Amino acid sequence: MTRFAITSSTKATLIWLLLVLLTLVTYGLGKIGYSGTFVITIVLASVLIKGHHIIADFMGLRGTEKKWRWLMQGWLLLIVAVIATAYRYS
């Protein structure tokens, strides 16, 4: 049995492809004209996924102290929560 080792450049490429895919999905939803709470939920979930990978992998915080990861992830959650609250009460 052969094991496939994922190199750091392969991992970065796969994450980048995920980010592009999520961006295209949310763009497509907007371009088609879908709206509503379900679509906003999809878009904000996409933002959380993309933000997590950008923080952890592209900013290089995956291997750092937890306090720095929690600080950045917390900021991301705060921004998404503010947007969701603004949508809810608009």
N, C-alpha and C positions, 0 to 999 in steps of 0.2 A: 504494500500500500504506500503510495507516494503522498507526502504531505506538501501542501501548498503554503509556502511562507509568504506572508504579506509584508513587503518592504514599506518603509516610511513614505516613499514617493507613491507607491501604489495606494496606500491608505489615504494619503492626501488627495489623490486623484479621485478615489471612490467617494470621499466626503464632498469634494467639489462637485462631482456629478449629482450627488444627492441635493446639494444646495441649488444647483441649476434646475433640477427636476421640480423641487418644491416651488421655486420662483416661477417656473413656467405654469405650474398648476394654478397658483394663485393669480397669475396674470390672466390665464385662460378663463378662470371663473369671472373675473372682472370684465374681460373683453366680451364674453358671451352675455353678460348683463345679469348674472345671478346675484341675488342679494338676500338678506335676511340673517337671522341669528345662526342658522346652521353654517352658512358660508363664513360669517365672521368667526365662528368657532374654528373652522378649518384654517382660515388665514392666521389666526392667533396661535393655533397649535403649530403651524408651519413656522411662524416667527420664533416660537420657543425652541423648536428643533434646530432651526438654522442658527439661532443665537447661541445655543449650547455648543454646537460644533465649532462655531467661530471662536468662542471663548476658550474651549478646551483644546482644540487642535491647532487652529491657525494663530491664536494669540499665545499658544504654548503653555497654557495654565493647567493642563492635565496632570503634570508631574510636580506641581508646586504645592506649597502649603495649603491646607484646606481653607484657611481664612481668606485667601485671595480668590480662590474659586467661588466660595460662598458669597463674597462681596460682589463679584461680577454677576453671578447667577441671580443673586438677590436683586441687583439693579435691573436685570432683564425682567424678572418676575414683576417688579414694581411697575415698570413701564407698561408691560402687557396688562397688568391689573388696572392701571389708570385708563388705558385705551378701552378695555372691556367695560369699565364703569361708565366712561363717557358715552360709549355706544348704548349701554343699557338705559341710561337716563336722558338720552337725546330724543 
